[in-house]
Amino acid sequence: MRLVRLHLQNFRQHADSTLEFDDGLTGIIGPNGAGKSTILEAIAWALYGNAAARGNRDSIRFTRAAPRQPVRVELDFELASHRYRVVRGLASAELFLDGAEVPIANSITSVNEIIQRRLGMTRAQFFNTYFTGQKELAVMAAMGPTERAQFLSRVLGYERLRTAQDLVRERRKVVVAEIAGLRAGMPDASVIEAQLAEANARRVAAEQRALSAENQHAQLAADTAAIAPEWERAQAERVRVTELAAELRVAQSELSVLDRELARLDLDRSEIAVARAELDGLLAELAPMPELMAEFQQLESLAREEGRRQTLAEATRVIEEELARLADRLGRLETAPSLEEEVTVQLEEKRREAEEALGVMERARTAWVRDKQEAETRRSALLQQWRELKEQRERLISLGEEGTCPTCQRPLGTHFRAVLDLLDGQLETVTVDGKYYTGRLEQLEEPPEAVRVLDDQRKTLASQAGALEKKLAKVQSAVQELAQLKRELSAKAERRATLQAELAAIPEGYDAERHAVVRAERDRLAPLDARAARLGARTDREPQVVRERERVFVQAESARVRVATLTAGQAAAVLPEVEFAALRARHDAAVTAMRSAELSAVQARGEAEAAGAAAQRAAAARAELSATENKLEIMQHDRRLHEALDRAFSDLRTDLNAQLRPELSEIASAYLSDLTEARYRELELDEDYAVTVLEEGVPKPVISGGEEDLANLALRLAISQMIADRSEQRFSLLILDEIFGSLDDERREDTIKLLGELGDRFSQVIVITHVNSVRIGVQRVFEVNMDQTRGFATVVVGEAGHEEPTVFADAGVTA
C-alpha cells in the first residue's frame, strides 16, 4: 500500500487540510494538540469507517463548522498496481478505482467490505502492522505467550492455515455424522428378504380367495334377479296405497275449510240485515246536516277575517308609535355631519404631535441603549483577555527559568523574565480599562432623565389622541345612524299605508253568538254521521257476500264427491300385510347374501393388492440398501481423505512456527544493530515469543526504557518486513507516531538515519512527532500548527534538512 493524497474537511481540528505524499522519509511535525495524530486517525477512518475513530460520530465534526457543512475525508492510495480513492462522510462512503468517475461501491457497508478484502487485514491487524505509536511499541510484551503466537500467526497470514484446517475438521465432522446416520438407518438384509417372501405368499392366497368369492357373488346375483320383478310390483302397490291415503287427507282438510267458510258468510248476511235497519233511522235524523255545514263554513270564514282585522289594527298602532320615536331621534342627529369634520381635524393634529414626540424619544433611547451595549461588550472582552493573560502568567511562573517548554521540551532560559514582564504590563492595562467600563455600566444602568421626560410627553399626547379617536367614532356612528333613520322612516310610512288599505278591504257582519250555536249543533251530529258512514259501508258489501257464498257452496259439494271417491279407491287397493312381509324377507335375504359375497371378493382383492405393494416395497428397500452401501463406501473414503488433510495442516503449521522465531529474530537483530550502532547485535524470541536482547551473546536482564523501545521498534519493523516477504511484494508503507519520546538525541539520530535507509524495504516511511530536530534527518516535512485566532489546525509544507526555531504560540516568543 502506498499513500498518494489526503484531504480533511471539518474533521476534528482540521477545517480544510490537504497532504500530498511521496516516497521516502516524511515527517509530520508540530506541537502537542495541534492535530498531527488526527491525520493518522483520518487515514484509518477513511479505510475502516467509524470503528477506527475515537469517540462517537458527533465528536468527529469540527466544533466551529457551520451546521450544514459536511464532514469529509478523501484518501488516494495505490495497492497491487491499482489506484483507489475513498471518499467518506459521517453517513456516506464511496470507493473509486483507477480514476473512474463512477464508484465501484457507494455505501458504508460495501466500501468497508471491499477495502478490508483488498487489504487482506482487519482494522486491528492493519493498526498493529502498518501503524506504530509509542504506546503500541510494546504491544507484544503486554500479551500472554498464547496471545503472542496468535498475534504473529494472524499478521503473518498463518491464521489462514488454521482457518483452512478448521474447515477440514468441520467437514470431517459432517462426514462422520452422515456415516453414523446412514448406518443407523440401514435395515437388515435378511429381514428384507423374509419380508419379500412373506408378501408374495400372501398375494397368491388372497388372489385365490378373491376368485372363489367372485363366483359365489355371480350365483347370488342371479337368484336376486329372479325375485326382483315380484318385489318391485309389491312395492309399487304399496306406494299407490300411500299416495291415496295422502290425497284423502288433503281432500278432507279442504272440505272442512269450505264448511267453516260457509258458516262465516251466513253470519255476515245476518249482521248486514241488522245494520240496514239502524241506518234507516239515522238518515232521517241527519237530513238537515248539509245546510248546517254550509252555514258553519261561512261563519268560519267571517271569524278568520275578524281576527285579521284586529291584528292589522294593532300593527297600525305600533307603527304610529315607531314613526313618532324615529322623528324625535332624527331631530337630535341633524348636527352630526358638521361635528364629524371638526373632530377629524383635531385628531389629525394630535396624531402628528404624538408621532413627533415618539421620534424624539426613540432617538434618545437608542443612543442610551447603544452606549450601554458597547460598555458591556468591552467589559466582557477585557475580562476574557484578563483571564487568558492570568493563565499564561501562572503557567510561566510554574515552569520557572529552568523549566522546559511543554511544546518543544527546551529550557525557557533568559526569555522567562521578558515574557513575564510583558504579561504583567498587559494585565495592568486590562485591569484599568475594565474598571472604567464597570463604572460606565453603573452610570447607564437606568435611562437618562431626558428620555423619561420625553416618554411621559409621548404618553400624554397618545392619551389625548385616543380620546379624540373615541369621540370621532361616536360622531361617525351618529352620521351612519342618521342615514339609517331616514330609510326607516320612509319604510315605516309605506308600511302604515299598506295596513290601512288592507283594513278597508276586510268585510263586516260576523255574528259570534250564531257561530257558537251552529258549532254546537255540528258537534252533536258529527258522531251520528260517522256511525251512518260505517253502517253504509257494511250494507254496501251485501251483493259481494251473496256471490261469495254461492262460489264456496259449489266448491264444498265438489270436495264431498272427491272424498267419497278416494275412500272407495283406498279400500279396493289394500295389499295383505302378511304377504308383503314374506316377500320383503325373501328379497332382503337374497340381497344380503349377494352383498356379503361382493364384500368378500373386494376384501380379497384388496389383500392381494396390499401384498403386491408390500412385495414392491421390500424390493425397493433391497435396492436402496445396495445404493446406501455404495454411498457409505464413498463417504468412508472422504473421511480418510479429510483426516489426512488435518494431519498435513498440523505438520505444516508446526514447521512454519518452528521457522518463525529464528527468522523473525534474525531480521529484528539486524534492525536493532543499526539502531544501536552495533552495540546490540542480537535479539532473540524465546518459546513464549518474549523479546530478549543479547549483548556479546549473553542475555541482558535489565535494559533502559529507551533501549526497550528500540528493541520493540526493531521487532515491529521485522514483522512488517516478513509480511512483505510472505506476500511476495514490496511493503511500501510504514507510519510511526511519537516513537522518539524516550530516546536521547544520539538514539533519535540513529533511528532517523535507519528509517531513512529503509527505502529498499519501505518506499514510504512517515514519522509523526513534536520533536522539531527530527526534520534534520527527513526528506520532506509537513508542519502542523493550531491557528489560535481562527481555532483550527493548519498544514503547510516545511523545509527539511535543518532545524527551525520553536515558537510559543501563547506568548509569541521564539526559543
KAZI-V230117 format. One record per residue. N is the residue number from 1. RES is the residue in three letters. PSI is psi in whole degrees, 0 to 359 (999 if undefined). Layout:
# KAZI-V230117
N:RES:PSI  N:RES:PSI
This chain:
# KAZI-V230117
1:MET:138  2:ARG:125  3:LEU:141  4:VAL:309  5:ARG:144  6:LEU:130  7:HIS:125  8:LEU:132  9:GLN:115  10:ASN:36  11:PHE:107  12:ARG:239  13:GLN:344  14:HIS:111  15:ALA:318  16:ASP:96  17:SER:143  18:THR:135  19:LEU:127  20:GLU:113  21:PHE:156  22:ASP:175  23:ASP:164  24:GLY:195  25:LEU:120  26:THR:136  27:GLY:133  28:ILE:106  29:ILE:139  30:GLY:166  31:PRO:164  32:ASN:139  33:GLY:1  34:ALA:340  35:GLY:22  36:LYS:307  37:SER:339  38:THR:329  39:ILE:316  40:LEU:318  41:GLU:323  42:ALA:322  43:ILE:313  44:ALA:322  45:TRP:322  46:ALA:325  47:LEU:318  48:TYR:358  49:GLY:201  50:ASN:336  51:ALA:338  52:ALA:1  53:ALA:153  54:ARG:146  55:GLY:202  56:ASN:183  57:ARG:322  58:ASP:329  59:SER:347  60:ILE:326  61:ARG:138  62:PHE:127  63:THR:334  64:ARG:10  65:ALA:146  66:ALA:154  67:PRO:324  68:ARG:0  69:GLN:138  70:PRO:153  71:VAL:125  72:ARG:134  73:VAL:128  74:GLU:121  75:LEU:125  76:ASP:132  77:PHE:160  78:GLU:141  79:LEU:121  80:ALA:52  81:SER:14  82:HIS:153  83:ARG:129  84:TYR:149  85:ARG:117  86:VAL:131  87:VAL:117  88:ARG:137  89:GLY:184  90:LEU:328  91:ALA:20  92:SER:163  93:ALA:142  94:GLU:146  95:LEU:124  96:PHE:148  97:LEU:127  98:ASP:44  99:GLY:10  100:ALA:151  101:GLU:338  102:VAL:129  103:PRO:150  104:ILE:349  105:ALA:141  106:ASN:27  107:SER:158  108:ILE:316  109:THR:312  110:SER:321  111:VAL:315  112:ASN:317  113:GLU:317  114:ILE:315  115:ILE:315  116:GLN:323  117:ARG:319  118:ARG:321  119:LEU:332  120:GLY:19  121:MET:149  122:THR:174  123:ARG:317  124:ALA:319  125:GLN:321  126:PHE:315  127:PHE:317  128:ASN:352  129:THR:307  130:TYR:327  131:PHE:141  132:THR:125  133:GLY:167  134:GLN:321  135:LYS:347  136:GLU:357  137:LEU:322  138:ALA:33  139:VAL:323  140:MET:330  141:ALA:331  142:ALA:354  143:MET:161  144:GLY:171  145:PRO:314  146:THR:319  147:GLU:322  148:ARG:314  149:ALA:318  150:GLN:322  151:PHE:312  152:LEU:319  153:SER:322  154:ARG:310  155:VAL:335  156:LEU:1  157:GLY:357  158:TYR:338  159:GLU:337  160:ARG:327  161:LEU:319  162:ARG:320  163:THR:316  164:ALA:319  165:GLN:322  166:ASP:321  167:LEU:320  168:VAL:316  169:ARG:321  170:GLU:319  171:ARG:322  172:ARG:320  173:LYS:319  174:VAL:316  175:VAL:316  176:VAL:319  177:ALA:321  178:GLU:321  179:ILE:315  180:ALA:321  181:GLY:319  182:LEU:316  183:ARG:321  184:ALA:330  185:GLY:358  186:MET:127  187:PRO:170  188:ASP:131  189:ALA:320  190:SER:324  191:VAL:318  192:ILE:317  193:GLU:319  194:ALA:319  195:GLN:322  196:LEU:316  197:ALA:316  198:GLU:322  199:ALA:320  200:ASN:320  201:ALA:316  202:ARG:324  203:ARG:317  204:VAL:315  205:ALA:319  206:ALA:324  207:GLU:323  208:GLN:316  209:ARG:322  210:ALA:320  211:LEU:317  212:SER:318  213:ALA:326  214:GLU:322  215:ASN:316  216:GLN:321  217:HIS:321  218:ALA:318  219:GLN:316  220:LEU:328  221:ALA:324  222:ALA:319  223:ASP:319  224:THR:322  225:ALA:330  226:ALA:322  227:ILE:350  228:ALA:317  229:PRO:315  230:GLU:320  231:TRP:322  232:GLU:321  233:ARG:320  234:ALA:320  235:GLN:320  236:ALA:319  237:GLU:319  238:ARG:322  239:VAL:321  240:ARG:317  241:VAL:318  242:THR:319  243:GLU:320  244:LEU:321  245:ALA:318  246:ALA:318  247:GLU:323  248:LEU:319  249:ARG:320  250:VAL:317  251:ALA:318  252:GLN:320  253:SER:318  254:GLU:318  255:LEU:321  256:SER:318  257:VAL:318  258:LEU:323  259:ASP:318  260:ARG:325  261:GLU:322  262:LEU:319  263:ALA:320  264:ARG:318  265:LEU:323  266:ASP:321  267:LEU:319  268:ASP:321  269:ARG:320  270:SER:320  271:GLU:325  272:ILE:323  273:ALA:319  274:VAL:318  275:ALA:325  276:ARG:319  277:ALA:317  278:GLU:322  279:LEU:324  280:ASP:320  281:GLY:320  282:LEU:326  283:LEU:325  284:ALA:319  285:GLU:332  286:LEU:12  287:ALA:316  288:PRO:2  289:MET:318  290:PRO:314  291:GLU:321  292:LEU:318  293:MET:327  294:ALA:316  295:GLU:320  296:PHE:320  297:GLN:320  298:GLN:316  299:LEU:324  300:GLU:318  301:SER:316  302:LEU:325  303:ALA:319  304:ARG:318  305:GLU:323  306:GLU:319  307:GLY:321  308:ARG:323  309:ARG:316  310:GLN:320  311:THR:317  312:LEU:324  313:ALA:319  314:GLU:319  315:ALA:322  316:THR:320  317:ARG:317  318:VAL:318  319:ILE:322  320:GLU:318  321:GLU:318  322:GLU:323  323:LEU:320  324:ALA:318  325:ARG:317  326:LEU:324  327:ALA:321  328:ASP:316  329:ARG:323  330:LEU:323  331:GLY:326  332:ARG:340  333:LEU:9  334:GLU:331  335:THR:0  336:ALA:317  337:PRO:316  338:SER:323  339:LEU:328  340:GLU:316  341:GLU:319  342:GLU:313  343:VAL:326  344:THR:317  345:VAL:315  346:GLN:319  347:LEU:318  348:GLU:319  349:GLU:318  350:LYS:325  351:ARG:319  352:ARG:316  353:GLU:320  354:ALA:321  355:GLU:319  356:GLU:319  357:ALA:321  358:LEU:318  359:GLY:315  360:VAL:317  361:MET:318  362:GLU:320  363:ARG:319  364:ALA:319  365:ARG:321  366:THR:318  367:ALA:319  368:TRP:315  369:VAL:319  370:ARG:316  371:ASP:320  372:LYS:315  373:GLN:321  374:GLU:319  375:ALA:319  376:GLU:317  377:THR:313  378:ARG:319  379:ARG:319  380:SER:317  381:ALA:319  382:LEU:322  383:LEU:317  384:GLN:319  385:GLN:321  386:TRP:318  387:ARG:317  388:GLU:316  389:LEU:322  390:LYS:316  391:GLU:317  392:GLN:317  393:ARG:315  394:GLU:323  395:ARG:318  396:LEU:319  397:ILE:320  398:SER:328  399:LEU:318  400:GLY:174  401:GLU:329  402:GLU:1  403:GLY:164  404:THR:148  405:CYS:130  406:PRO:347  407:THR:310  408:CYS:358  409:GLN:26  410:ARG:155  411:PRO:146  412:LEU:320  413:GLY:222  414:THR:347  415:HIS:349  416:PHE:310  417:ARG:321  418:ALA:317  419:VAL:320  420:LEU:317  421:ASP:320  422:LEU:317  423:LEU:323  424:ASP:318  425:GLY:319  426:GLN:320  427:LEU:318  428:GLU:316  429:THR:315  430:VAL:322  431:THR:314  432:VAL:313  433:ASP:322  434:GLY:320  435:LYS:322  436:TYR:313  437:TYR:336  438:THR:315  439:GLY:321  440:ARG:322  441:LEU:322  442:GLU:323  443:GLN:325  444:LEU:12  445:GLU:318  446:GLU:152  447:PRO:150  448:PRO:159  449:GLU:322  450:ALA:322  451:VAL:318  452:ARG:319  453:VAL:314  454:LEU:324  455:ASP:321  456:ASP:317  457:GLN:318  458:ARG:318  459:LYS:320  460:THR:313  461:LEU:322  462:ALA:323  463:SER:318  464:GLN:319  465:ALA:324  466:GLY:320  467:ALA:319  468:LEU:324  469:GLU:318  470:LYS:317  471:LYS:318  472:LEU:322  473:ALA:320  474:LYS:316  475:VAL:315  476:GLN:325  477:SER:322  478:ALA:322  479:VAL:314  480:GLN:321  481:GLU:325  482:LEU:314  483:ALA:320  484:GLN:322  485:LEU:318  486:LYS:319  487:ARG:321  488:GLU:320  489:LEU:316  490:SER:317  491:ALA:320  492:LYS:320  493:ALA:318  494:GLU:319  495:ARG:321  496:ARG:317  497:ALA:321  498:THR:317  499:LEU:319  500:GLN:322  501:ALA:320  502:GLU:323  503:LEU:321  504:ALA:333  505:ALA:352  506:ILE:129  507:PRO:161  508:GLU:178  509:GLY:18  510:TYR:130  511:ASP:107  512:ALA:323  513:GLU:314  514:ARG:325  515:HIS:322  516:ALA:321  517:VAL:314  518:VAL:320  519:ARG:321  520:ALA:318  521:GLU:321  522:ARG:319  523:ASP:327  524:ARG:320  525:LEU:343  526:ALA:315  527:PRO:324  528:LEU:322  529:ASP:320  530:ALA:319  531:ARG:320  532:ALA:323  533:ALA:319  534:ARG:320  535:LEU:325  536:GLY:320  537:ALA:324  538:ARG:317  539:THR:333  540:ASP:340  541:ARG:355  542:GLU:312  543:PRO:322  544:GLN:320  545:VAL:321  546:VAL:315  547:ARG:320  548:GLU:322  549:ARG:321  550:GLU:319  551:ARG:317  552:VAL:324  553:PHE:317  554:VAL:316  555:GLN:322  556:ALA:318  557:GLU:321  558:SER:323  559:ALA:325  560:ARG:321  561:VAL:318  562:ARG:322  563:VAL:319  564:ALA:319  565:THR:314  566:LEU:325  567:THR:316  568:ALA:319  569:GLY:322  570:GLN:321  571:ALA:327  572:ALA:338  573:ALA:11  574:VAL:128  575:LEU:137  576:PRO:136  577:GLU:327  578:VAL:315  579:GLU:320  580:PHE:320  581:ALA:320  582:ALA:319  583:LEU:320  584:ARG:318  585:ALA:316  586:ARG:315  587:HIS:316  588:ASP:322  589:ALA:319  590:ALA:316  591:VAL:319  592:THR:317  593:ALA:319  594:MET:317  595:ARG:324  596:SER:319  597:ALA:323  598:GLU:318  599:LEU:321  600:SER:320  601:ALA:316  602:VAL:318  603:GLN:318  604:ALA:318  605:ARG:321  606:GLY:319  607:GLU:323  608:ALA:317  609:GLU:319  610:ALA:319  611:ALA:322  612:GLY:319  613:ALA:320  614:ALA:321  615:ALA:319  616:GLN:318  617:ARG:319  618:ALA:321  619:ALA:320  620:ALA:320  621:ALA:323  622:ARG:320  623:ALA:320  624:GLU:322  625:LEU:320  626:SER:317  627:ALA:322  628:THR:320  629:GLU:321  630:ASN:315  631:LYS:322  632:LEU:321  633:GLU:318  634:ILE:318  635:MET:327  636:GLN:319  637:HIS:319  638:ASP:320  639:ARG:315  640:ARG:324  641:LEU:315  642:HIS:328  643:GLU:322  644:ALA:320  645:LEU:319  646:ASP:314  647:ARG:323  648:ALA:317  649:PHE:318  650:SER:316  651:ASP:318  652:LEU:316  653:ARG:324  654:THR:317  655:ASP:317  656:LEU:317  657:ASN:326  658:ALA:326  659:GLN:339  660:LEU:307  661:ARG:312  662:PRO:318  663:GLU:315  664:LEU:321  665:SER:320  666:GLU:315  667:ILE:316  668:ALA:325  669:SER:321  670:ALA:316  671:TYR:317  672:LEU:321  673:SER:317  674:ASP:321  675:LEU:331  676:THR:15  677:GLU:45  678:ALA:11  679:ARG:317  680:TYR:121  681:ARG:348  682:GLU:139  683:LEU:128  684:GLU:141  685:LEU:123  686:ASP:189  687:GLU:337  688:ASP:9  689:TYR:27  690:ALA:144  691:VAL:130  692:THR:128  693:VAL:131  694:LEU:137  695:GLU:114  696:GLU:37  697:GLY:359  698:VAL:130  699:PRO:134  700:LYS:114  701:PRO:328  702:VAL:127  703:ILE:158  704:SER:169  705:GLY:321  706:GLY:318  707:GLU:324  708:GLU:319  709:ASP:321  710:LEU:318  711:ALA:316  712:ASN:323  713:LEU:318  714:ALA:320  715:LEU:319  716:ARG:321  717:LEU:322  718:ALA:319  719:ILE:315  720:SER:319  721:GLN:320  722:MET:325  723:ILE:317  724:ALA:319  725:ASP:319  726:ARG:325  727:SER:359  728:GLU:38  729:GLN:161  730:ARG:127  731:PHE:105  732:SER:347  733:LEU:135  734:LEU:124  735:ILE:126  736:LEU:122  737:ASP:113  738:GLU:58  739:ILE:1  740:PHE:3  741:GLY:324  742:SER:5  743:LEU:141  744:ASP:178  745:ASP:319  746:GLU:313  747:ARG:323  748:ARG:317  749:GLU:321  750:ASP:319  751:THR:316  752:ILE:319  753:LYS:316  754:LEU:315  755:LEU:325  756:GLY:337  757:GLU:5  758:LEU:14  759:GLY:332  760:ASP:343  761:ARG:329  762:PHE:108  763:SER:335  764:GLN:119  765:VAL:123  766:ILE:124  767:VAL:135  768:ILE:122  769:THR:158  770:HIS:357  771:VAL:113  772:ASN:332  773:SER:348  774:VAL:334  775:ARG:342  776:ILE:324  777:GLY:358  778:VAL:165  779:GLN:333  780:ARG:156  781:VAL:136  782:PHE:121  783:GLU:126  784:VAL:123  785:ASN:162  786:MET:119  787:ASP:102  788:GLN:330  789:THR:312  790:ARG:350  791:GLY:24  792:PHE:164  793:ALA:146  794:THR:146  795:VAL:120  796:VAL:156  797:VAL:121  798:GLY:182  799:GLU:134  800:ALA:161  801:GLY:342  802:HIS:161  803:GLU:131  804:GLU:152  805:PRO:149  806:THR:137  807:VAL:131  808:PHE:116  809:ALA:331  810:ASP:317  811:ALA:347  812:GLY:29  813:VAL:135  814:THR:136  815:ALA:999
